[in-house]
């Protein structure tokens, strides 16, 4: 297998395909029948569930059960957008909007894998995280969902609450559990390479998360100001 290289043509091409899918698939269904839109929902949910099942099998069964539990932030985002698509409850969209776009987006650009294409872990990473943001885009384009300024603080507050819970989860499970990458930095080439060593990297990750969430909201802020 070829080690992951973020500047390789294969990785760049796959990232472009993922982003194009996120941008163009939901608008293609905007003016279609309700049945067609439900098929797209079924497709997105199927991708999420298949990805979760593969995680459980590859990491939890083939490797170590403590590694395969659905406790990572992107797992929370996956289930949030899945529940939204089934119930249309806005709170689940808000969580998936900020942490799906921030977390899954970062994972698409800088996968948490040691090897690139065609490694199974790499392909699964790209498809699974694309499915999260695809669900978010569906909600935005077809259901006309959007966040508001107060939602940024709400989402960050809830995520911070979950973060402290995950400290306890990692402690109770013990090594090699590393959910939310609290114990150690993620493997591969990613933004945490520029951060302080563990455990101080979590402070840097939290600060970056706050900045990214407000940056994600910025287009809406500018749009609202222009309208006013």
C-alpha positions in Angstrom: 0.0 0.0 0.0 1.1 3.5 -0.7 1.4 5.8 2.3 -1.1 8.7 2.3 0.2 11.8 0.5 -2.1 14.8 0.7 -0.6 16.2 -2.4 -0.9 13.0 -4.5 -3.0 13.2 -7.6 -5.2 10.3 -6.5 -6.1 12.0 -3.2 -6.7 15.4 -4.8 -9.0 13.8 -7.5 -11.0 11.9 -4.8 -11.4 15.0 -2.7 -12.7 16.8 -5.8 -15.2 14.0 -6.4 -16.3 14.1 -2.8 -16.8 17.9 -2.8 -18.6 17.8 -6.2 -21.0 15.1 -4.9 -21.8 17.3 -1.9 -22.4 20.4 -4.0 -24.2 19.0 -7.0 -26.3 15.9 -5.9 -28.8 17.6 -3.6 -29.7 20.5 -6.0 -30.3 17.9 -8.7 -33.1 16.5 -6.5 -34.6 19.9 -5.4 -37.4 20.0 -7.9 -38.0 16.3 -8.2 -40.9 14.3 -6.7 -41.2 13.4 -3.0 -40.5 9.8 -3.9 -37.2 10.7 -5.6 -36.1 12.8 -2.6 -36.9 9.9 -0.3 -34.7 7.7 -2.4 -31.9 10.1 -1.9 -32.5 10.1 1.8 -32.4 6.3 1.8 -29.2 6.4 -0.2 -27.5 8.8 2.3 -28.7 6.8 5.4 -27.5 3.6 3.8 -24.0 5.0 3.2 -23.9 6.1 6.8 -25.1 2.8 8.2 -22.8 0.8 6.0 -19.8 2.9 7.0 -20.7 2.5 10.7 -21.0 -1.3 10.2 -17.6 -1.4 8.5 -16.0 0.6 11.4 -17.5 -1.9 13.9 -16.2 -4.8 11.8 -12.7 -3.5 10.9 -11.8 -1.8 14.1 -14.0 -3.4 16.7 -14.0 -7.1 15.5 -10.8 -7.5 13.4 -8.7 -5.2 15.7 -9.8 -4.3 19.2 -13.4 -3.8 20.3 -12.6 -0.7 22.2 -11.6 1.0 18.9 -14.9 0.1 17.1 -17.4 1.8 19.2 -19.4 4.7 17.6 -18.0 7.4 19.9 -16.0 9.7 17.7 -17.3 13.2 16.9 -18.0 12.2 13.3 -20.0 9.2 14.6 -22.1 11.7 16.6 -22.5 13.8 13.4 -23.4 10.7 11.4 -26.2 9.8 13.8 -27.3 13.4 14.1 -27.9 13.9 10.4 -29.4 10.4 10.1 -31.9 11.2 12.9 -32.6 14.6 11.2 -33.4 12.9 7.9 -35.8 10.6 9.6 -37.5 13.1 11.9 -36.7 16.5 10.4 -36.0 17.8 14.0 -33.8 21.0 13.6 -31.6 20.5 16.6 -30.0 17.4 15.0 -29.4 19.4 11.8 -27.6 22.1 13.8 -25.2 19.7 15.4 -24.5 18.0 12.1 -24.1 21.3 10.3 -21.3 22.6 12.4 -19.5 19.4 13.4 -20.3 17.5 10.2 -18.9 20.2 8.0 -16.0 21.0 10.4 -15.1 17.4 11.4 -16.1 15.5 8.3 -14.7 18.2 6.0 -11.4 18.0 7.7 -11.4 14.2 7.5 -12.0 14.3 3.8 -9.1 16.7 3.2 -6.8 15.1 5.8 -7.9 11.5 6.3 -7.1 9.7 9.6 -5.4 6.8 7.7 -1.8 5.8 7.2 -2.4 4.8 3.6 -4.0 6.4 0.7 -6.0 5.0 -2.3 -6.8 2.2 -2.8 -6.6 1.2 0.9 -10.0 0.1 2.3 -9.7 2.4 5.3 -9.0 5.4 3.0 -12.0 4.7 0.7 -14.3 4.1 3.6 -13.1 7.4 5.3 -13.9 9.4 2.2 -17.3 7.8 1.5 -18.4 7.9 5.1 -17.5 11.5 5.8 -18.9 12.6 2.4 -22.2 11.0 3.4 -22.4 13.2 6.5 -22.0 16.5 4.6 -24.2 15.2 1.8 -27.0 14.8 4.4 -26.3 18.3 5.7 -26.5 19.7 2.1 -29.7 17.9 1.5 -31.2 19.6 4.6 -30.0 23.0 3.4 -31.0 22.7 -0.2 -34.2 20.7 -0.2 -35.5 21.4 3.3 -34.3 25.1 3.4 -32.6 24.6 6.8 -30.0 27.0 8.0 -28.2 28.0 11.2 -28.5 31.3 13.0 -25.9 33.1 15.1 -27.2 31.8 18.4 -26.9 28.3 17.1 -23.1 28.5 17.0 -22.8 29.0 20.8 -25.5 26.3 21.4 -23.6 23.8 19.2 -20.3 24.6 20.8 -21.7 24.4 24.3 -23.2 21.0 23.7 -20.1 19.7 22.0 -18.0 20.9 25.0 -20.3 19.1 27.3 -19.9 15.9 25.3 -16.1 16.5 25.3 -15.9 16.2 29.1 -18.1 13.0 28.9 -15.7 11.6 26.4 -12.8 12.1 28.8 -14.6 9.8 31.2 -15.4 7.3 28.4 -11.8 7.1 27.4 -10.7 6.7 31.0 -13.2 4.0 31.7 -12.4 2.0 28.6 -8.6 2.4 29.0 -6.0 1.9 26.2 -6.2 1.8 23.3 -9.4 3.8 23.3 -8.8 7.3 21.9 -12.2 8.8 21.1 -12.3 12.4 20.0 -8.5 11.9 19.8 -8.3 13.0 23.4 -5.5 10.6 24.5 -3.3 10.9 21.3 -3.3 12.9 18.1 -4.8 11.2 15.0 -2.5 9.3 12.8 -1.5 10.5 9.3 -0.9 14.0 7.9 -3.4 16.4 9.5 -3.7 19.8 11.2 -2.9 18.4 14.6 0.7 17.9 13.4 1.2 21.6 14.0 -0.3 21.5 17.5 1.3 21.0 20.9 1.9 17.5 22.2 -0.9 15.6 24.0 -2.7 16.3 26.2 -2.3 20.1 25.4 -3.3 19.5 21.8 -7.0 19.3 22.9 -6.8 23.0 23.9 -5.6 23.8 20.4 -8.3 21.6 18.9 -11.0 23.3 20.9 -9.8 26.8 20.0 -9.6 25.7 16.3 -13.1 24.2 16.5 -14.5 27.5 17.8 -12.8 29.5 15.1 -14.0 27.0 12.4 -17.6 27.0 13.6 -17.8 30.8 13.4 -16.0 30.8 10.1 -18.6 28.3 8.7 -21.4 30.6 9.9 -19.7 33.7 8.4 -21.4 33.5 4.9 -24.9 33.5 6.6 -23.8 36.4 8.8 -22.7 38.5 5.8 -25.8 37.5 3.9 -28.1 38.6 6.8 -26.2 41.9 7.1 -26.6 42.6 3.4 -30.3 42.0 3.6 -30.7 44.3 6.5 
